[in-house]
């Protein structure tokens, strides 16, 4: 904590976040589902619930570790509740299937909830009790999270990298269809997901924040992180909102990128990893010469004088 900054001020700025861990078959599927939800900050596939430390994918897939394929979901409970996460979890896999999901067979594919606090435990057990009362013999295991092991890099963001693969088309797409049909109110907009998660770009001169001079703080539309002050916004004539600098350089990440035949510097939200846009060296010289070219859809303006949640 910086000198002179009170605990109250620090807690008001740092959004509360919580961790939930779910296993519902192949973690490629569960990751693809949960990363589309509003209020979800990050989703990491991995292994938990077993004894081998650290496990490797080949060992887990062979059923030799006791671990299940799971996802660790970091979420903002002020934007999405744990109950909502449970609702999506139980709707997008079969909690009555013992040690399997479809053709994925073995204890590594078991239905499991690994709670991180007692409130999660009580809520999960209450949810399962309700399902059982409705005549659904739920076999979902509920136990405390002891240790989570991140999956190897090639298993992360699998659906986004391999959407046309047969497994994604046959197994994951039906789950996403359920998500889209039943939980629209919980989802990121298709445009926000396309830009923030799939690293696309909104059409020029189409964004809601391209014009206008309202004062306030532009926050990440995915997680709420402070990104840019309206004091640094300027009209670049390029078709996208432009800023001379971030509100706090520690809140954004810059990453070199080669795409579409161009070498550029990508701008990401440091908290949730959302793609925001790019930074160029053609900004106002008197302000440092940088132009943060940001997609409107990735921003939410907290107007000056309003109170942040």
ABEGO torsion letter per residue (X at the ends): XBBGBBAAAAAAABBBBBBBBBBBEBAAAAAAAAAABBGBABBBBBBBGBABOBBBAAAAAAGAAGBBBBBBBBBBAAABBAAAAAAAAAAABBAABBGBBEABBEAAABBBBBBABAAAAAAAAAAAAAAAAAGBBBABBBBBBABBBBBBAAABGAAAAAAABAAAAAAAAAAAAAAAAAAAAABBBAAAAAAAAAGBBBBBGABAAABEABBEBBBBAAAGBBABBAAABBBAGAGBBBBABBABAAABBBBBBBBGGBBBBBBBBAAAGBBAEBBBAABBAAAGGBBBBBBAAABBBBBBGBBBX
